[in-house]
């Protein structure tokens, strides 16, 4: 799929993350990867290996076993990363449900 803008990709990205448990696992993976990034910067750079392992590990598990689709990272790695941080920020601030409604998506349980 070709996307002309990040906003266009964002709508697709949210379709790929329709289940709350998928979004929660992404949140955990992003949080753990940020923690590993900080720890590796402070203590040991070798721990950087855990940044992508934790972030992608949780995310890919959620896509393959919860959502039942293929991660958008495979086709659009940079935009997927940006959207993952956007979703993380929306969840952190409690605005994810509002964004889902704005996009006209119905939550899937």
Rosetta constraint file for C-alpha pairs under 8 A:
AtomPair CA 3 CA 8 HARMONIC 6.12 0.50
AtomPair CA 3 CA 9 HARMONIC 5.87 0.50
AtomPair CA 4 CA 8 HARMONIC 6.66 0.50
AtomPair CA 4 CA 9 HARMONIC 7.84 0.50
AtomPair CA 5 CA 9 HARMONIC 6.37 0.50
AtomPair CA 6 CA 10 HARMONIC 5.92 0.50
AtomPair CA 6 CA 79 HARMONIC 6.84 0.50
AtomPair CA 7 CA 11 HARMONIC 6.62 0.50
AtomPair CA 8 CA 12 HARMONIC 6.85 0.50
AtomPair CA 9 CA 13 HARMONIC 5.98 0.50
AtomPair CA 9 CA 79 HARMONIC 7.42 0.50
AtomPair CA 10 CA 14 HARMONIC 6.11 0.50
AtomPair CA 10 CA 83 HARMONIC 6.47 0.50
AtomPair CA 11 CA 15 HARMONIC 6.44 0.50
AtomPair CA 11 CA 103 HARMONIC 7.00 0.50
AtomPair CA 12 CA 16 HARMONIC 6.48 0.50
AtomPair CA 13 CA 17 HARMONIC 6.54 0.50
AtomPair CA 13 CA 72 HARMONIC 7.03 0.50
AtomPair CA 13 CA 80 HARMONIC 7.39 0.50
AtomPair CA 13 CA 83 HARMONIC 7.25 0.50
AtomPair CA 14 CA 18 HARMONIC 6.27 0.50
AtomPair CA 14 CA 100 HARMONIC 7.79 0.50
AtomPair CA 15 CA 105 HARMONIC 7.88 0.50
AtomPair CA 16 CA 67 HARMONIC 7.54 0.50
AtomPair CA 16 CA 69 HARMONIC 7.18 0.50
AtomPair CA 16 CA 71 HARMONIC 7.71 0.50
AtomPair CA 16 CA 72 HARMONIC 7.55 0.50
AtomPair CA 17 CA 22 HARMONIC 5.95 0.50
AtomPair CA 17 CA 23 HARMONIC 6.08 0.50
AtomPair CA 17 CA 67 HARMONIC 7.08 0.50
AtomPair CA 18 CA 22 HARMONIC 7.38 0.50
AtomPair CA 18 CA 23 HARMONIC 7.81 0.50
AtomPair CA 18 CA 67 HARMONIC 7.49 0.50
AtomPair CA 18 CA 105 HARMONIC 7.97 0.50
AtomPair CA 18 CA 106 HARMONIC 7.96 0.50
AtomPair CA 18 CA 107 HARMONIC 6.28 0.50
AtomPair CA 18 CA 108 HARMONIC 5.86 0.50
AtomPair CA 19 CA 23 HARMONIC 6.68 0.50
AtomPair CA 19 CA 66 HARMONIC 7.86 0.50
AtomPair CA 19 CA 67 HARMONIC 6.57 0.50
AtomPair CA 19 CA 107 HARMONIC 6.57 0.50
AtomPair CA 19 CA 108 HARMONIC 5.03 0.50
AtomPair CA 19 CA 109 HARMONIC 5.96 0.50
AtomPair CA 20 CA 24 HARMONIC 6.12 0.50
AtomPair CA 20 CA 107 HARMONIC 7.33 0.50
AtomPair CA 20 CA 108 HARMONIC 7.15 0.50
AtomPair CA 20 CA 109 HARMONIC 6.87 0.50
AtomPair CA 21 CA 25 HARMONIC 6.10 0.50
AtomPair CA 21 CA 62 HARMONIC 7.55 0.50
AtomPair CA 21 CA 66 HARMONIC 7.28 0.50
AtomPair CA 22 CA 26 HARMONIC 6.28 0.50
AtomPair CA 22 CA 59 HARMONIC 7.47 0.50
AtomPair CA 22 CA 62 HARMONIC 5.04 0.50
AtomPair CA 22 CA 63 HARMONIC 6.85 0.50
AtomPair CA 22 CA 66 HARMONIC 6.31 0.50
AtomPair CA 22 CA 67 HARMONIC 6.34 0.50
AtomPair CA 23 CA 27 HARMONIC 6.14 0.50
AtomPair CA 23 CA 87 HARMONIC 7.93 0.50
AtomPair CA 24 CA 28 HARMONIC 6.25 0.50
AtomPair CA 25 CA 29 HARMONIC 6.12 0.50
AtomPair CA 25 CA 58 HARMONIC 5.63 0.50
AtomPair CA 25 CA 59 HARMONIC 6.19 0.50
AtomPair CA 25 CA 62 HARMONIC 6.27 0.50
AtomPair CA 26 CA 30 HARMONIC 6.04 0.50
AtomPair CA 26 CA 55 HARMONIC 7.36 0.50
AtomPair CA 26 CA 58 HARMONIC 6.08 0.50
AtomPair CA 26 CA 59 HARMONIC 4.90 0.50
AtomPair CA 26 CA 62 HARMONIC 7.46 0.50
AtomPair CA 26 CA 84 HARMONIC 7.48 0.50
AtomPair CA 26 CA 88 HARMONIC 7.73 0.50
AtomPair CA 27 CA 31 HARMONIC 6.06 0.50
AtomPair CA 27 CA 87 HARMONIC 7.90 0.50
AtomPair CA 27 CA 88 HARMONIC 5.59 0.50
AtomPair CA 27 CA 91 HARMONIC 7.60 0.50
AtomPair CA 28 CA 32 HARMONIC 6.03 0.50
AtomPair CA 28 CA 55 HARMONIC 7.98 0.50
AtomPair CA 28 CA 58 HARMONIC 7.22 0.50
AtomPair CA 29 CA 33 HARMONIC 6.05 0.50
AtomPair CA 29 CA 54 HARMONIC 5.52 0.50
AtomPair CA 29 CA 55 HARMONIC 4.19 0.50
AtomPair CA 29 CA 56 HARMONIC 6.95 0.50
AtomPair CA 29 CA 57 HARMONIC 7.12 0.50
AtomPair CA 29 CA 58 HARMONIC 5.01 0.50
AtomPair CA 29 CA 59 HARMONIC 6.46 0.50
AtomPair CA 30 CA 34 HARMONIC 6.18 0.50
AtomPair CA 30 CA 54 HARMONIC 7.63 0.50
AtomPair CA 30 CA 55 HARMONIC 5.10 0.50
AtomPair CA 30 CA 84 HARMONIC 7.81 0.50
AtomPair CA 30 CA 85 HARMONIC 7.61 0.50
AtomPair CA 30 CA 88 HARMONIC 7.21 0.50
AtomPair CA 31 CA 35 HARMONIC 6.25 0.50
AtomPair CA 31 CA 55 HARMONIC 7.89 0.50
AtomPair CA 32 CA 36 HARMONIC 6.18 0.50
AtomPair CA 32 CA 51 HARMONIC 7.63 0.50
AtomPair CA 32 CA 54 HARMONIC 6.36 0.50
AtomPair CA 32 CA 55 HARMONIC 6.90 0.50
AtomPair CA 33 CA 37 HARMONIC 6.12 0.50
AtomPair CA 33 CA 50 HARMONIC 6.93 0.50
AtomPair CA 33 CA 51 HARMONIC 4.36 0.50
AtomPair CA 33 CA 52 HARMONIC 6.67 0.50
AtomPair CA 33 CA 53 HARMONIC 7.90 0.50
AtomPair CA 33 CA 54 HARMONIC 5.57 0.50
AtomPair CA 33 CA 55 HARMONIC 5.23 0.50
AtomPair CA 34 CA 38 HARMONIC 6.32 0.50
AtomPair CA 34 CA 51 HARMONIC 7.01 0.50
AtomPair CA 35 CA 39 HARMONIC 6.12 0.50
AtomPair CA 36 CA 40 HARMONIC 5.88 0.50
AtomPair CA 36 CA 47 HARMONIC 6.81 0.50
AtomPair CA 36 CA 48 HARMONIC 6.75 0.50
AtomPair CA 36 CA 50 HARMONIC 6.37 0.50
AtomPair CA 36 CA 51 HARMONIC 5.59 0.50
AtomPair CA 37 CA 41 HARMONIC 6.19 0.50
AtomPair CA 37 CA 47 HARMONIC 7.76 0.50
AtomPair CA 37 CA 48 HARMONIC 6.15 0.50
AtomPair CA 37 CA 51 HARMONIC 5.98 0.50
AtomPair CA 38 CA 42 HARMONIC 6.21 0.50
AtomPair CA 39 CA 43 HARMONIC 5.81 0.50
AtomPair CA 39 CA 44 HARMONIC 7.21 0.50
AtomPair CA 39 CA 47 HARMONIC 7.54 0.50
AtomPair CA 40 CA 44 HARMONIC 4.71 0.50
AtomPair CA 40 CA 45 HARMONIC 4.73 0.50
AtomPair CA 40 CA 46 HARMONIC 6.82 0.50
AtomPair CA 40 CA 47 HARMONIC 5.04 0.50
AtomPair CA 40 CA 48 HARMONIC 5.68 0.50
AtomPair CA 41 CA 45 HARMONIC 6.03 0.50
AtomPair CA 47 CA 51 HARMONIC 7.60 0.50
AtomPair CA 48 CA 52 HARMONIC 7.91 0.50
AtomPair CA 49 CA 53 HARMONIC 6.65 0.50
AtomPair CA 50 CA 54 HARMONIC 5.68 0.50
AtomPair CA 51 CA 55 HARMONIC 6.21 0.50
AtomPair CA 52 CA 56 HARMONIC 5.63 0.50
AtomPair CA 52 CA 57 HARMONIC 7.68 0.50
AtomPair CA 53 CA 57 HARMONIC 5.41 0.50
AtomPair CA 54 CA 58 HARMONIC 6.23 0.50
AtomPair CA 55 CA 59 HARMONIC 6.35 0.50
AtomPair CA 56 CA 60 HARMONIC 5.66 0.50
AtomPair CA 57 CA 61 HARMONIC 6.06 0.50
AtomPair CA 58 CA 62 HARMONIC 6.25 0.50
AtomPair CA 59 CA 63 HARMONIC 6.39 0.50
AtomPair CA 59 CA 71 HARMONIC 7.87 0.50
AtomPair CA 60 CA 64 HARMONIC 6.11 0.50
AtomPair CA 60 CA 71 HARMONIC 6.38 0.50
AtomPair CA 61 CA 65 HARMONIC 5.74 0.50
AtomPair CA 61 CA 66 HARMONIC 7.32 0.50
AtomPair CA 62 CA 66 HARMONIC 4.83 0.50
AtomPair CA 62 CA 67 HARMONIC 6.08 0.50
AtomPair CA 62 CA 68 HARMONIC 7.99 0.50
AtomPair CA 63 CA 67 HARMONIC 4.77 0.50
AtomPair CA 63 CA 68 HARMONIC 5.54 0.50
AtomPair CA 63 CA 69 HARMONIC 5.35 0.50
AtomPair CA 63 CA 70 HARMONIC 6.09 0.50
AtomPair CA 63 CA 71 HARMONIC 5.98 0.50
AtomPair CA 64 CA 68 HARMONIC 4.94 0.50
AtomPair CA 64 CA 69 HARMONIC 5.82 0.50
AtomPair CA 64 CA 70 HARMONIC 6.61 0.50
AtomPair CA 64 CA 71 HARMONIC 7.98 0.50
AtomPair CA 70 CA 74 HARMONIC 7.75 0.50
AtomPair CA 72 CA 76 HARMONIC 5.97 0.50
AtomPair CA 72 CA 77 HARMONIC 7.15 0.50
AtomPair CA 72 CA 80 HARMONIC 6.17 0.50
AtomPair CA 73 CA 77 HARMONIC 4.22 0.50
AtomPair CA 73 CA 78 HARMONIC 7.59 0.50
AtomPair CA 73 CA 79 HARMONIC 7.94 0.50
AtomPair CA 73 CA 80 HARMONIC 5.39 0.50
AtomPair CA 73 CA 81 HARMONIC 7.47 0.50
AtomPair CA 76 CA 80 HARMONIC 5.90 0.50
AtomPair CA 77 CA 81 HARMONIC 6.21 0.50
AtomPair CA 78 CA 82 HARMONIC 6.38 0.50
AtomPair CA 79 CA 83 HARMONIC 6.08 0.50
AtomPair CA 80 CA 84 HARMONIC 5.96 0.50
AtomPair CA 81 CA 85 HARMONIC 6.40 0.50
AtomPair CA 82 CA 86 HARMONIC 6.24 0.50
AtomPair CA 83 CA 87 HARMONIC 5.99 0.50
AtomPair CA 84 CA 88 HARMONIC 6.06 0.50
AtomPair CA 85 CA 89 HARMONIC 6.09 0.50
AtomPair CA 86 CA 90 HARMONIC 6.20 0.50
AtomPair CA 87 CA 91 HARMONIC 6.09 0.50
AtomPair CA 87 CA 96 HARMONIC 7.09 0.50
AtomPair CA 88 CA 92 HARMONIC 6.00 0.50
AtomPair CA 89 CA 93 HARMONIC 6.17 0.50
AtomPair CA 90 CA 94 HARMONIC 6.02 0.50
AtomPair CA 90 CA 95 HARMONIC 4.85 0.50
AtomPair CA 90 CA 96 HARMONIC 4.90 0.50
AtomPair CA 90 CA 99 HARMONIC 7.91 0.50
AtomPair CA 91 CA 95 HARMONIC 5.96 0.50
AtomPair CA 91 CA 96 HARMONIC 5.10 0.50
AtomPair CA 95 CA 99 HARMONIC 6.34 0.50
AtomPair CA 96 CA 100 HARMONIC 6.23 0.50
AtomPair CA 97 CA 101 HARMONIC 6.27 0.50
AtomPair CA 98 CA 102 HARMONIC 6.10 0.50
AtomPair CA 99 CA 103 HARMONIC 6.21 0.50
AtomPair CA 100 CA 104 HARMONIC 6.32 0.50
AtomPair CA 100 CA 105 HARMONIC 5.33 0.50
AtomPair CA 100 CA 106 HARMONIC 7.18 0.50
AtomPair CA 100 CA 107 HARMONIC 7.57 0.50
AtomPair CA 101 CA 105 HARMONIC 5.74 0.50
AtomPair CA 101 CA 106 HARMONIC 7.15 0.50
